[in-house]
């Protein structure tokens, strides 16, 4: 078995200049296998289609949640 046998072809991606709000909408609307919507992360491509990074929902949550939550039990929630 090879990676190509399991991978999901790239249809959705993010652009470096997108806002987090735009990125979340794309992450929520991106389709996975069998038509299920929502993915946990997507590649970030520049205008030439070159991979410049990856962005995940975890990255977004870390950026928007207050730092003090990590000092409480809620930080692990």
C-alpha positions in Angstrom: 0.0 0.0 0.0 1.2 3.5 -0.8 0.4 7.0 0.4 -1.5 7.7 -2.9 -3.9 4.9 -2.0 -5.0 6.6 1.2 -4.6 10.3 0.5 -7.4 12.6 -0.3 -6.7 14.7 -3.4 -6.1 18.4 -2.8 -9.1 20.5 -3.6 -9.1 23.1 -0.9 -6.2 25.2 0.3 -5.5 28.4 2.1 -3.7 31.6 1.0 -1.2 33.4 3.3 -3.2 36.7 3.1 -6.5 35.1 4.4 -7.9 36.1 7.7 -8.5 33.5 10.4 -12.2 33.9 9.9 -11.9 33.1 6.2 -9.6 30.1 7.0 -12.1 28.7 9.5 -14.9 28.9 6.9 -12.8 27.0 4.4 -11.7 24.4 6.9 -15.4 23.9 7.9 -16.6 23.6 4.3 -13.8 21.5 2.9 -15.0 18.0 2.0 -13.3 14.9 3.2 -14.0 11.3 2.1 -17.5 10.3 1.4 -18.8 13.9 1.3 -18.2 14.6 5.0 -17.6 18.3 5.5 -14.9 19.8 7.7 -11.2 19.1 8.0 -8.6 19.7 10.8 -6.0 21.4 8.6 -5.1 22.5 5.1 -2.0 23.5 3.2 -1.2 27.2 2.6 -0.2 27.9 -1.0 1.3 31.1 -2.4 0.0 32.6 -5.7 2.3 30.3 -7.7 0.9 27.2 -6.0 4.0 26.6 -3.9 3.5 25.1 -0.4 4.5 27.7 2.2 3.0 26.1 5.3 0.2 24.3 7.0 -2.6 25.6 9.2 -4.7 23.5 11.5 -7.7 24.3 13.7 -5.4 23.7 16.7 -3.1 26.5 15.4 -6.1 28.8 15.1 -7.5 27.9 18.6 -4.0 28.5 20.2 -3.9 32.0 18.5 -7.4 33.1 19.7 -7.8 31.5 23.1 -6.6 33.6 26.0 -3.2 32.5 27.4 -4.5 32.2 30.9 -6.7 29.3 30.0 -3.6 27.1 29.7 -3.1 27.7 33.5 -6.5 26.2 34.3 -8.1 22.8 33.8 -10.1 24.5 31.0 -6.9 24.8 29.0 -6.8 21.1 28.4 -10.5 21.1 27.4 
